[in-house]
Amino acid sequence: MQNYLIAGLGNIGDEYNDTRHNIGFFVLDQFALKEGFVFESARYAFKSEFKLKNKLIHFIKPTTYMNLSGKAVRYWMAKLDIPIENVLVIVDDIALPTGKLRLRSKGGDGGHNGLISVIEETASDNFARLRFGIGSDFPKGYQVDHVLGQWENDEKKVVKEKAALAMDIVKLFVLEGTERAMTRYNKN
């Protein structure tokens, strides 16, 4: 059985619940609700597993805080012997409109501290990442407030719908690979 690691990035603590920066946690929580699996506390992360056909997906929500997310990703990759090409990281992205999803097979960090950490810890930028748009509708100098802020009421419906789409992207990534998933979903 082939193993995959899906890391939804975010920050632990009640003050970060439902914030834009925690969209990686939110997507995995929605996935767990839909498919009926539960996250348990483990080393450096909340972890769960889900079988999809002949694949075993390991989900992690790092408990190392966003800026040290790579520590959890590296640990679980090593512990489960998962190659970098079977890793997908879900992150927020202010460069994309709210709810816009972009899957990439590799690339830079885009200034995202979570991606910076994963790239540094794994010594590679050759992992897939699903960027979830959180928009950039904030005044100059208020980026941190926007990123760590709660979703507006009119955004919540879009975010929930797009989280369901993100789940489909994760499944196709596992079953058919990054390129097929990019071809199908990046036009949305």
JOSULFEN-V693827 format. One record per run of one state. SS is the DSSP state (H for helix, E for strand, L for the rest). FROM is the first residue (numbers start at 0). TO is the last residue. If there is no record, write none. Layout:
ss: <SS,SS>
from: <FROM,FROM>
to: <TO,TO>
This chain:
ss: <L,E,L,H,L,E,H,L,E,L,E,L,E,L,H,L,H,E,L,E,L,H,L,E,L,H,L,E,L,H,L,H,L>
from: <0,1,8,13,16,18,19,35,39,42,44,52,54,62,65,80,83,86,93,100,104,112,122,127,133,142,147,149,150,152,176,177,185>
to: <0,7,12,15,17,18,34,38,41,43,51,53,61,64,79,82,85,92,99,103,111,121,126,132,141,146,148,149,151,175,176,184,187>
